[in-house]
Amino acid sequence: AGGAFQGPEPQSVQVTIREENGRAIGTFSARFKLPAGGAVDPELRFTFSGDFKATRNQTFALETSDGVMGSIDINPGGPFNVMEVNFNTEAKVGKVQHGDILLVKQ
């Protein structure tokens, strides 16, 4: 609540990332605040995975729950418990396609 974002305003976001043998495996689930009666689905869910790189910022391929492909960038913030999540998906009518959200780990 009250965090920084670009794109549609998130109402709630949950990101889970785990490491297996040098690979990231994760899930993203969000609900966005959109105009009432609009044609865009306020919920977005996707999974992502890929090899960790020897860089600060990480980029992984994603696939939404309805088969749309895209990418997610995960960038650590200044404090240890902050990260920026930036996602972009292929165009699909009625779906949120991009966002840039600053998350605080709880």
Secondary structure, 3 states (H helix, E strand, C coil): CCCCEECCEEEEEEEEEEEECCEEEEEEEEEEECCCCCCCECEEEEEEEEECCCCCCEEEEEEECCCCEEEEEEEECCCCCEEEEEEEECCCCCECCEEEEEEECC
